[in-house]
Amino acid sequence: MMPGAFGGDTAEYYARFRRGYPEAIIDEVVNRLVLGTADTVIDLGCGTGLLTRPFAQRVRMVVGVDPEPAMLAEAQRGTGHDLRSRVAWMLGSDADINMFRRLLGDGSVGAITIGQAPHFMDHKRFFREARPLLRAGGGIAVVDNGTPSGNRTPRRRAPCELHWRSGSRPS
């Protein structure tokens, strides 16, 4: 994605009109990956924080990452005081995943979430570089928020696809 493609009015419209994620999908990811109050989650392509904030209510810390400063500004504005200590907003993209490995260390992340943004990413490189970040039982969750009301074509994929590395789940 080219920086600036989602700035200005687009970021404001996303904040005002973009559909959020159903609690059931968030709960499914939390349950399947056994996420808890000791976990860190990285939300790539976080946009205005629609997926970031629900995870911040359930884990220790979420790092919302987006290449568009205007999206991050909207995300910060939309985050209540109760969650501000549990969310860090960072300018970046999937291309920065190795920086997270150096910063947080391998095996330190419970989940990496991607909502409505995987088409902007280099999938092969991202999955290869991201896997070492995940703790045992952790995973990568690609989450969809459903078909827009104007689109009558039925969805052909599940609303949440989980990808996790082999290893035992935490006890």
URVEN-V403181 format. One record per residue. N is the residue number from 1. RES is the residue in one letter. SS is DSSP state (@ for helix, = for strand, . for the rest). Layout:
# URVEN-V403181
n=N res=RES ss=SS
n=N res=RES ss=SS
This chain:
# URVEN-V403181
n=1 res=M ss=.
n=2 res=M ss=.
n=3 res=P ss=.
n=4 res=G ss=.
n=5 res=A ss=.
n=6 res=F ss=.
n=7 res=G ss=.
n=8 res=G ss=.
n=9 res=D ss=@
n=10 res=T ss=@
n=11 res=A ss=@
n=12 res=E ss=@
n=13 res=Y ss=@
n=14 res=Y ss=@
n=15 res=A ss=@
n=16 res=R ss=@
n=17 res=F ss=@
n=18 res=R ss=.
n=19 res=R ss=.
n=20 res=G ss=.
n=21 res=Y ss=.
n=22 res=P ss=.
n=23 res=E ss=@
n=24 res=A ss=@
n=25 res=I ss=@
n=26 res=I ss=@
n=27 res=D ss=@
n=28 res=E ss=@
n=29 res=V ss=@
n=30 res=V ss=@
n=31 res=N ss=@
n=32 res=R ss=@
n=33 res=L ss=.
n=34 res=V ss=.
n=35 res=L ss=.
n=36 res=G ss=.
n=37 res=T ss=.
n=38 res=A ss=.
n=39 res=D ss=.
n=40 res=T ss==
n=41 res=V ss==
n=42 res=I ss==
n=43 res=D ss==
n=44 res=L ss==
n=45 res=G ss=.
n=46 res=C ss=.
n=47 res=G ss=.
n=48 res=T ss=.
n=49 res=G ss=.
n=50 res=L ss=.
n=51 res=L ss=.
n=52 res=T ss=@
n=53 res=R ss=@
n=54 res=P ss=@
n=55 res=F ss=@
n=56 res=A ss=@
n=57 res=Q ss=.
n=58 res=R ss=.
n=59 res=V ss=.
n=60 res=R ss=.
n=61 res=M ss==
n=62 res=V ss==
n=63 res=V ss==
n=64 res=G ss==
n=65 res=V ss==
n=66 res=D ss==
n=67 res=P ss=.
n=68 res=E ss=.
n=69 res=P ss=@
n=70 res=A ss=@
n=71 res=M ss=@
n=72 res=L ss=@
n=73 res=A ss=@
n=74 res=E ss=@
n=75 res=A ss=@
n=76 res=Q ss=@
n=77 res=R ss=@
n=78 res=G ss=.
n=79 res=T ss=.
n=80 res=G ss=.
n=81 res=H ss=.
n=82 res=D ss=.
n=83 res=L ss=.
n=84 res=R ss=@
n=85 res=S ss=@
n=86 res=R ss=@
n=87 res=V ss==
n=88 res=A ss==
n=89 res=W ss==
n=90 res=M ss==
n=91 res=L ss==
n=92 res=G ss=.
n=93 res=S ss=.
n=94 res=D ss=@
n=95 res=A ss=@
n=96 res=D ss=@
n=97 res=I ss=@
n=98 res=N ss=@
n=99 res=M ss=@
n=100 res=F ss=@
n=101 res=R ss=@
n=102 res=R ss=@
n=103 res=L ss=@
n=104 res=L ss=@
n=105 res=G ss=.
n=106 res=D ss=.
n=107 res=G ss=.
n=108 res=S ss=.
n=109 res=V ss==
n=110 res=G ss==
n=111 res=A ss==
n=112 res=I ss==
n=113 res=T ss==
n=114 res=I ss==
n=115 res=G ss==
n=116 res=Q ss=.
n=117 res=A ss=.
n=118 res=P ss=@
n=119 res=H ss=@
n=120 res=F ss=@
n=121 res=M ss=.
n=122 res=D ss=.
n=123 res=H ss=@
n=124 res=K ss=@
n=125 res=R ss=@
n=126 res=F ss=@
n=127 res=F ss=@
n=128 res=R ss=@
n=129 res=E ss=@
n=130 res=A ss=@
n=131 res=R ss=@
n=132 res=P ss=@
n=133 res=L ss=@
n=134 res=L ss==
n=135 res=R ss==
n=136 res=A ss==
n=137 res=G ss==
n=138 res=G ss==
n=139 res=G ss==
n=140 res=I ss==
n=141 res=A ss==
n=142 res=V ss==
n=143 res=V ss==
n=144 res=D ss=.
n=145 res=N ss=.
n=146 res=G ss=.
n=147 res=T ss=.
n=148 res=P ss=.
n=149 res=S ss=.
n=150 res=G ss=.
n=151 res=N ss=.
n=152 res=R ss=.
n=153 res=T ss=.
n=154 res=P ss=.
n=155 res=R ss=.
n=156 res=R ss=.
n=157 res=R ss=.
n=158 res=A ss=.
n=159 res=P ss=.
n=160 res=C ss==
n=161 res=E ss==
n=162 res=L ss==
n=163 res=H ss==
n=164 res=W ss==
n=165 res=R ss=.
n=166 res=S ss=.
n=167 res=G ss=.
n=168 res=S ss=.
n=169 res=R ss=.
n=170 res=P ss=.
n=171 res=S ss=.
